[in-house]
């Protein structure tokens, strides 16, 4: 079995326990999942743009678009 690659999302806050920097992202059966290492919260990762609405220009740092 292949080792599962997990990445932490800097600055992300867990929707369950509200702790910051505890959310990791990984793939399970070709579906992107998120999980909190502090409270064991699990969910499907939302698609880009589903995070609750547009981001104000003063809150936007930059958009990464790999080629």
C-alpha positions as CSV (number, residue, x, y, z in Angstrom):
1,X,0.0,0.0,0.0
2,X,1.3,3.4,-0.9
3,X,2.1,6.0,1.7
4,X,-0.6,8.6,2.0
5,X,0.7,12.2,1.5
6,X,-0.8,14.7,3.9
7,X,-0.3,18.5,3.8
8,X,-1.1,21.1,6.5
9,X,-2.9,24.2,5.5
10,X,-1.3,27.3,7.1
11,X,-3.7,29.6,8.8
12,X,-6.7,27.3,8.4
13,X,-9.1,27.1,11.3
14,X,-11.0,24.0,12.2
15,X,-14.8,24.5,11.9
16,X,-15.4,22.2,14.8
17,X,-12.9,23.1,17.5
18,X,-11.8,26.5,16.1
19,X,-8.1,25.8,16.6
20,X,-5.8,27.3,13.9
21,X,-3.1,25.4,11.9
22,X,-4.5,21.9,12.7
23,X,-6.2,21.2,9.3
24,X,-4.5,18.8,7.0
25,X,-5.5,17.8,3.4
26,X,-5.1,14.4,1.8
27,X,-6.6,12.2,-0.9
28,X,-8.6,9.1,-0.1
29,X,-10.0,7.1,-3.0
30,X,-9.2,10.0,-5.4
31,X,-11.3,12.4,-3.3
32,X,-9.7,15.3,-1.5
33,X,-10.4,15.2,2.3
34,X,-9.7,17.5,5.2
35,X,-9.1,16.5,8.8
36,X,-8.3,18.2,12.1
37,X,-5.5,16.6,14.1
38,X,-6.7,18.3,17.3
39,X,-10.4,17.1,17.4
40,X,-10.5,14.4,14.7
41,X,-12.9,16.4,12.5
42,X,-13.2,15.0,8.9
43,X,-14.9,16.3,5.8
44,X,-14.6,16.6,2.0
45,X,-12.6,19.6,1.0
46,X,-14.8,22.3,-0.4
47,X,-14.2,23.3,-4.1
48,X,-12.4,26.6,-4.8
49,X,-14.9,29.5,-4.3
50,X,-17.2,27.6,-1.9
51,X,-15.6,29.0,1.2
52,X,-18.5,31.4,1.9
53,X,-18.3,34.2,-0.7
54,X,-15.9,36.6,-2.3
55,X,-12.8,37.7,-0.5
56,X,-12.3,41.5,0.0
57,X,-9.4,43.0,-1.9
58,X,-7.7,44.1,1.4
59,X,-7.7,40.4,2.6
60,X,-6.3,38.9,-0.6
61,X,-2.6,38.2,-0.5
62,X,-2.2,36.5,-3.8
63,X,-3.4,33.8,-6.1
64,X,-1.1,30.9,-7.0
65,X,-1.6,29.6,-10.5
66,X,0.9,26.9,-11.3
67,X,1.6,26.3,-15.0
